[in-house]
Amino acid sequence: MNERVPGKRNLGGERAPDDRITLGAMRFEGRHGVSPEERAELQPIEVDVELSLDLQAAGVEDDLARTADYGRAFTICREVVETASFRLLEAIAEGIAQELLAAFPSVHEAVVRVRKLHPPMQGTLAYAEVEVRRRRVG
């Protein structure tokens, strides 16, 4: 897109490594857990994702093709949580991170947080959460 939009200028400079797309509190249902009893029933799983990539070109050009489509990222997260069964939250997070890095070549880092909202514990616990941070190699 070559149309100039007031207030949008290419300021040049170096790549902005702190640019991020964040998807927060995505809620899905899946059959995950160590015990067969946990995997027998659907349970709510919450996911947060941070994708680090250079967003300058997308912002300047106002072009979806120059960024990571967060609708597609949402779908990837949902598919991992809802179509597979994992014993560990770590495995869910790892699967999501790997799928996101494979789907979006411009993303150089993916941070994924996965929460089990009703973990089987004796006592009061709001949730159990894991976080993984995966960087593109090479």
Secondary structure by P-SEA (a helix, b strand, c coil): cccccccccccccccccccccccccbbbbbbcccccccccbbbbbbbbbbbbccaaaaaaaccccccccaaaaaaaaaaaacccccccaaaaaaaaaaaaaaacccccbbbbbbbcccccccccccccbbbbbbbbcc
